[in-house]
């Protein structure tokens, strides 16, 4: 069947039913599919996270993941977290350059070696750093209140060497001669060594300083230590904390030398005690900064924060093995006592 139509000039034409049907369809039916085709897929943020120190994972990483999850980010859905635990600073530089080429949305750099690598690789990609003793002195930011540039974060490793030495003396009353290990290639060494010298003078400690940069150096220094030469071991340089924890712990334990842990996990592995920041809490706070930056905030406008929570953890089993009696007051002050 077809329909005859007469125009005003007398011409006649015919419409098939299908043509009439198409002409009467709402315009929106044609527009809607095109609108659907024009919709963009949901944004998947790409975040690079890296750290130097292959034999441990900073506890702040777990806090960061949990913090992001609480804020609605789900790895593999609306965010992709590229976590790298690297051998050394050279590897960190290569990784940072790779991420910049791949145009990641943000970089989380844990501890100084990765921060230096990230800063050298880009002045555009936002960088959130964790566990930096003094980001101003290290040249990462202009000031705590106004970081400037593309970096901000958390000074999660404030200079606590003086407090750690004080606690060390309380736990080891016979502490007189202290083996101090420092890495001359670590930019933070000179500044931190000055803190150690000042605290040692107050506590009347004699420092036996040794420079080490490689596992062979560390083996050599410990190999030369004889019974009674020193009463304990202390690490000055952050690079030693991150690069050689298992080796230093093993050698100190073999020689029955007490050692404060620069990181919490060292205590579970044989260090006498840990005094420092609560690292999972730092990770959770960093997740807030990541969220703000992804939503448009500039790192230059987010002030660098110091940690607000500190903790003391004592390994009572290690103390007993070393023949030490932990003062009751220290036990009362401890946030955790490992038995």
CORFEN-V676594 format. One record per residue. RES is the residue in one letter. D_CENTER is the distance of its C-alpha to the mean C-alpha in Angstrom with 1 decimal. Layout:
BEGIN
RES,D_CENTER
RES,D_CENTER
END
This chain:
BEGIN
X,76.2
X,75.6
X,76.2
X,78.4
X,77.3
X,79.7
X,78.5
X,80.5
X,82.2
X,83.5
X,81.3
X,80.2
X,77.1
X,75.7
X,72.3
X,71.2
X,69.5
X,66.1
X,66.2
X,67.2
X,64.3
X,61.7
X,63.2
X,62.9
X,59.2
X,56.8
X,54.9
X,51.6
X,51.9
X,51.6
X,48.8
X,46.6
X,45.8
X,45.0
X,42.6
X,40.9
X,40.6
X,39.0
X,36.2
X,32.8
X,30.5
X,27.6
X,24.5
X,21.8
X,18.6
X,16.7
X,12.9
X,11.3
X,7.8
X,7.4
X,6.7
X,9.9
X,11.5
X,13.7
X,15.0
X,12.1
X,9.3
X,6.7
X,8.4
X,5.9
X,6.3
X,9.9
X,9.8
X,8.5
X,11.2
X,13.7
X,13.2
X,13.9
X,16.8
X,18.2
X,18.4
X,20.4
X,18.2
X,19.2
X,17.7
X,20.7
X,22.7
X,21.4
X,17.9
X,16.9
X,13.4
X,13.3
X,10.7
X,11.2
X,10.7
X,12.7
X,15.3
X,15.1
X,14.6
X,17.7
X,16.3
X,13.3
X,16.0
X,18.0
X,15.3
X,14.6
X,18.3
X,18.9
X,16.7
X,18.6
X,21.9
X,21.1
X,20.4
X,17.2
X,16.9
X,13.4
X,10.4
X,6.7
X,5.6
X,3.0
X,6.0
X,9.5
X,10.9
X,9.1
X,9.5
X,13.1
X,13.6
X,12.7
X,14.7
X,17.5
X,17.7
X,18.2
X,19.3
X,19.8
X,16.8
X,14.6
X,11.2
X,8.6
X,6.3
X,4.3
X,6.2
X,9.1
X,12.5
X,14.7
X,13.7
X,17.4
X,18.7
X,16.3
X,17.8
X,14.9
X,16.6
X,20.2
X,19.8
X,17.8
X,20.3
X,20.8
X,17.9
X,20.1
X,19.3
X,16.6
X,13.5
X,12.3
X,9.5
X,8.9
X,10.3
X,8.6
X,10.5
X,13.9
X,16.8
X,18.0
X,20.0
X,23.2
X,22.7
X,21.6
X,24.7
X,26.8
X,25.8
X,26.3
X,29.8
X,30.5
X,29.7
X,31.4
X,34.5
X,35.9
X,32.9
X,34.6
X,33.5
X,29.8
X,28.4
X,25.6
X,23.6
X,22.2
X,21.1
X,23.2
X,21.2
X,18.0
X,18.4
X,17.2
X,19.8
X,22.8
X,21.4
X,20.1
X,23.3
X,25.3
X,23.8
X,24.6
X,28.1
X,28.8
X,27.8
X,29.7
X,32.8
X,32.8
X,32.4
X,34.9
X,32.7
X,33.8
X,30.9
X,31.4
X,28.9
X,28.2
X,26.3
X,24.4
X,22.4
X,23.2
X,23.9
X,27.6
X,27.2
X,25.6
X,28.4
X,31.0
X,30.0
X,29.9
X,33.1
X,34.9
X,34.2
X,37.3
X,37.8
X,38.1
X,36.6
X,33.4
X,32.4
X,28.7
X,25.6
X,22.9
X,19.9
X,19.5
X,17.1
X,13.3
X,14.1
X,16.3
X,13.8
X,11.6
X,14.7
X,17.5
X,16.8
X,19.5
X,22.0
X,21.8
X,22.1
X,25.0
X,26.9
X,26.6
X,27.7
X,30.6
X,31.9
X,31.4
X,29.3
X,27.1
X,23.5
X,20.9
X,17.6
X,14.6
X,12.5
X,14.1
X,14.8
X,16.8
X,19.4
X,20.2
X,20.8
X,23.1
X,21.7
X,24.0
X,21.6
X,18.2
X,17.9
X,14.8
X,12.5
X,12.3
X,8.8
X,9.9
X,11.4
X,8.4
X,7.1
X,10.8
X,11.1
X,8.6
X,10.8
X,13.7
X,12.8
X,12.3
X,15.7
X,17.3
X,16.6
X,17.9
X,20.9
X,21.7
X,20.1
X,19.3
X,16.2
X,18.9
X,20.2
X,17.1
X,16.9
X,14.0
X,13.7
X,13.8
X,12.9
X,16.2
X,16.1
X,16.6
X,18.0
X,20.3
X,20.6
X,23.7
X,24.8
X,28.6
X,29.5
X,28.2
X,30.0
X,33.2
X,33.0
X,32.8
X,35.7
X,33.9
X,34.8
X,32.0
X,33.5
X,34.0
X,32.5
X,29.1
X,29.3
X,30.1
X,27.1
X,24.6
X,22.5
X,22.8
X,25.3
X,25.1
X,28.6
END
